[in-house]
Amino acid sequence: MGAGFGFRVWAEVAEERRKLPSYSLCVRGGPRLLEELDDTPGGEPAEPAELEPDPAKAPSEPARDAAAAETALGDAPGACPPAVPARIPTLASLSRGRVSPLVRFQLPNVLFAYAHTLVLYHGGDDALLTDFCATLLGVSGALGAQQAFASAEEALEAAAHVLEAGEHPPGPLGTRGAMREAARILLGEGPANQKGYTLAALGHLVQTLGRARKRAEATEVRDRLYRARKKCQFLMAWTNENEVALPALALDCARAHRAHAVAAEEVAALTGELERLWGGPLPPAPRTLIEELPG
């Protein structure tokens, strides 16, 4: 994986911002992420314990998985991600026990929603902060509804279903584009820094959700943003300590992206064949085969 392998979503943000002159074009370096990450209000419960994966069961060939995912996704133009947070909490400080092996599958769901929302709202400008967070939590069941998933494919399909159902605004990336970007974030810059993009994305979400929570007036909204922020902190801590698991996750996302693309191509081909047979986009009106004779 060469140094030229980049992360397209920040480039997409810059392109979308060019269409809106009123927004800043400065995405180099990303938002400042030096905010304290462990400012849990007194008396609030820590992240619930979920079983930490057995190191013996971690992917045995992460480099091969990363190469396979990169091949499936193709290259992307270089782009400058947000900065990685200066301080990342440890898992031990956020949970009372071991972490569930299913925690990893929340990452694709969160990163899908992040990529979609980031491009849709031009990087999370302050003027769009409320809409940004509402869409983020609506698309990501992991953040908005504390949803768990049994696989990366299930996590991506859950987020894709929300968009395809029209429950939230569609974005420039589309469902397949958001799947692709989730995989690219998980791939990182390469074997020397596999986790950098994921940590940067989660750190950006921690900062953004924190800003939105300070502005929110309704207690229910503040509580929901708080839970989502804590989830991002937890996933950031997990990522920081489980970098070896990321290539396999990226490969799973790349396969889901490809399967989604193949299914869409098959539907398009079938639709085209039907339209050819019908002579248009709608089937012809049924013809009467047997006429009743007047009595």
C-alpha positions in Angstrom: 0.0 0.0 0.0 1.8 3.1 -1.2 1.9 6.5 0.4 -0.3 7.8 -2.4 -3.2 5.7 -1.1 -5.5 8.4 0.4 -8.9 8.9 1.9 -11.4 10.3 -0.6 -14.1 11.5 1.7 -12.2 14.7 2.8 -11.5 15.4 -0.8 -15.3 15.0 -1.5 -15.9 17.5 1.4 -13.6 20.0 -0.3 -15.4 19.5 -3.6 -18.8 20.0 -2.1 -17.6 23.1 -0.3 -16.4 24.6 -3.6 -20.0 24.5 -4.8 -20.9 26.7 -1.8 -18.7 29.8 -1.7 -20.0 30.8 1.7 -18.3 27.9 3.4 -14.6 27.7 4.3 -12.5 25.6 2.0 -9.8 25.0 4.6 -9.9 21.3 5.4 -6.2 20.8 5.6 -5.3 19.6 9.1 -9.0 19.2 9.9 -10.6 20.5 13.1 -8.6 20.8 16.2 -9.0 17.7 18.3 -7.2 18.7 21.5 -10.4 18.7 23.5 -10.3 16.6 26.7 -11.7 13.2 25.9 -12.5 12.0 29.4 -14.7 14.7 30.7 -17.4 12.4 32.0 -19.8 14.4 34.2 -19.8 13.3 37.8 -22.1 10.5 38.7 -22.7 9.4 35.0 -22.1 5.7 34.4 -19.1 4.5 32.5 -19.5 2.7 29.1 -21.1 -0.7 29.8 -18.7 -3.6 29.8 -18.5 -5.7 26.6 -16.0 -8.6 26.2 -12.6 -7.8 24.8 -11.6 -10.0 21.8 -9.1 -12.8 22.5 -5.8 -11.8 20.9 -5.4 -15.3 19.7 -8.5 -14.9 17.6 -7.3 -11.7 15.9 -6.8 -11.8 12.1 -3.6 -13.7 11.4 -2.8 -12.0 8.2 -3.8 -8.3 8.4 -1.4 -7.3 5.6 -3.0 -9.7 3.2 -6.5 -8.5 4.2 -5.4 -4.9 3.7 -4.0 -5.6 0.3 -7.1 -7.5 -0.8 -9.3 -4.6 0.4 -7.2 -2.0 -1.4 -7.3 -4.0 -4.6 -11.1 -4.3 -4.4 -11.6 -0.6 -3.7 -9.1 0.9 -6.1 -6.9 3.9 -5.5 -8.1 7.2 -4.1 -6.6 10.7 -4.4 -4.7 11.9 -1.4 -6.5 14.0 1.2 -5.7 15.4 4.5 -7.7 13.9 7.4 -8.5 15.6 10.7 -5.8 15.4 13.3 -5.7 12.3 15.6 -6.6 13.3 19.2 -3.7 14.1 21.4 -5.2 12.1 24.2 -7.1 8.8 23.8 -8.6 7.1 26.8 -7.7 3.5 27.6 -10.4 0.8 27.4 -9.8 0.0 31.0 -10.8 3.5 32.0 -14.1 3.3 30.0 -15.4 -0.2 30.9 -15.7 -2.3 34.0 -15.0 -5.6 32.3 -13.9 -7.2 29.1 -15.2 -6.0 25.7 -17.6 -7.9 23.5 -16.1 -9.3 20.2 -19.1 -7.7 18.4 -17.8 -4.2 19.3 -15.7 -4.2 16.1 -18.7 -4.4 13.9 -20.0 -1.1 15.2 -17.1 0.7 13.5 -18.3 0.1 9.9 -21.8 1.4 10.8 -20.4 4.5 12.5 -17.9 5.2 9.7 -20.5 4.8 7.0 -22.7 7.4 8.7 -19.7 9.6 9.3 -18.6 9.6 5.6 -22.2 10.2 4.4 -22.9 13.0 6.8 -19.5 14.7 6.5 -19.9 15.1 2.7 -23.6 15.9 2.9 -23.0 18.8 5.4 -19.7 20.0 3.9 -17.5 18.9 6.8 -19.7 19.8 9.7 -19.8 23.6 9.6 -21.2 25.2 12.7 -24.2 26.5 10.8 -25.2 22.9 10.0 -24.2 21.4 13.3 -27.7 20.4 14.4 -28.6 18.8 11.1 -25.2 17.1 11.0 -25.7 15.4 14.3 -29.4 14.5 13.6 -28.4 12.8 10.3 -25.4 11.1 11.9 -27.4 9.6 14.7 -30.3 8.7 12.4 -28.1 6.8 9.9 -25.9 5.1 12.5 -27.9 2.7 14.6 -24.8 2.2 16.7 -24.7 5.8 17.8 -28.4 6.7 17.7 -30.0 3.6 19.1 -27.1 1.6 20.8 -27.6 -1.1 18.1 -25.3 -4.1 17.9 -24.3 -6.0 14.8 -23.1 -9.6 14.2 -21.0 -8.7 11.1 -19.6 -5.8 9.1 -22.0 -6.5 6.3 -25.0 -6.3 8.7 -23.7 -3.1 10.1 -23.3 -1.5 6.6 -26.6 -2.8 5.4 -28.4 -1.3 8.4 -27.0 2.1 7.6 -27.7 1.7 3.9 -31.3 0.7 4.6 -31.9 3.9 6.4 -30.8 5.9 3.4 -32.5 3.8 0.9 -35.8 4.1 2.8 -35.6 7.9 2.5 -35.6 8.5 6.2 -32.7 11.0 5.9 -31.3 13.2 3.1 -29.4 11.4 0.4 -25.8 12.6 -0.1 -23.3 12.9 -2.9 -21.6 9.6 -1.9 -24.7 7.4 -2.1 -24.9 4.1 -0.2 -22.1 2.4 -2.2 -19.8 5.4 -1.9 -20.3 5.6 1.9 -19.5 1.8 2.1 -16.4 2.4 0.1 -15.2 5.3 2.3 -15.9 3.3 5.5 -13.5 0.6 4.1 -10.9 3.2 3.2 -11.0 4.8 6.6 -10.4 1.4 8.2 -7.5 0.8 5.8 -5.6 3.8 7.0 -2.4 5.0 5.4 -0.8 1.6 5.4 0.7 -1.1 7.7 2.8 1.6 9.5 -0.4 3.5 10.5 -3.4 1.3 10.0 -5.5 3.0 12.7 -4.8 6.7 12.0 -7.8 7.5 9.8 -10.2 5.7 12.0 -8.9 7.5 15.1 -9.1 10.8 13.3 -12.7 10.2 12.2 -13.8 9.1 15.7 -11.9 12.0 17.2 -13.7 14.4 14.9 -17.0 12.9 15.9 -16.2 13.2 19.6 -15.4 16.9 19.1 -18.5 17.6 16.9 -20.9 15.8 19.2 -19.4 17.6 22.2 -20.0 21.0 20.6 -23.6 20.0 19.6 -24.3 18.9 23.2 -23.2 22.2 24.6 -25.6 24.0 22.3 -28.6 21.7 22.8 -31.3 22.9 25.1 -33.6 19.9 25.4 -32.4 17.4 28.1 -33.4 14.4 25.9 -31.3 15.7 23.0 -28.3 16.4 25.3 -28.5 12.9 26.7 -28.7 11.4 23.3 -25.6 13.3 22.1 -23.8 12.5 25.3 -24.4 8.7 24.8 -23.3 9.0 21.1 -20.1 10.9 22.1 -19.3 8.3 24.8 -19.7 5.5 22.2 -17.3 7.3 19.9 -14.8 7.6 22.7 -15.2 3.9 23.5 -14.7 2.9 19.8 -11.7 5.2 19.6 -10.1 3.5 22.7 -10.9 0.0 21.2 -9.4 1.0 17.8 -6.2 2.3 19.5 -5.7 -1.0 21.2 -6.9 -3.4 18.5 -5.2 -2.1 15.3 -4.6 -5.6 14.1 -8.4 -6.2 13.6 -8.8 -3.3 11.2 -7.6 -4.9 7.9 -10.1 -7.7 8.2 -12.9 -5.2 8.9 -11.8 -3.2 5.8 -11.9 -6.3 3.7 -15.4 -7.2 4.9 -16.5 -3.7 4.0 -14.9 -3.9 0.6 -16.7 -7.2 -0.1 -20.0 -5.7 1.1 -19.4 -2.7 -1.2 -18.8 -5.1 -4.2 -21.8 -7.2 -3.4 -24.0 -4.1 -3.2 -22.6 -2.9 -6.6 -23.2 -6.3 -8.2 -26.8 -6.4 -7.0 -27.4 -2.9 -8.3 -25.9 -3.9 -11.7 -28.2 -7.0 -11.8 -31.3 -4.9 -11.0 -30.3 -2.3 -13.7 -29.8 -5.1 -16.3 -33.1 -6.7 -15.5 -34.9 -3.3 -15.6 -33.4 -2.6 -19.0 -34.5 -6.0 -20.4 -38.0 -5.5 -19.1 -38.2 -2.0 -20.6 -37.0 -3.4 -23.9 -39.7 -6.1 -23.9 -42.4 -3.6 -22.8 -41.3 -0.9 -25.2 -41.1 1.6 -22.3 -40.7 2.0 -18.5 -44.2 0.6 -17.8 -45.7 -2.8 -18.8 -48.4 -2.6 -21.5 -52.0 -2.6 -20.4 -53.4 -6.2 -20.3 -55.2 -7.3 -23.4 -58.6 -9.0 -23.2 -58.3 -12.6 -24.4 -61.9 -13.7 -24.2 -64.8 -11.4 -24.9 -68.3 -12.1 -23.5 -70.9 -12.1 -26.3 -74.0 -10.2 -25.6 -76.8 -12.6 -24.4 
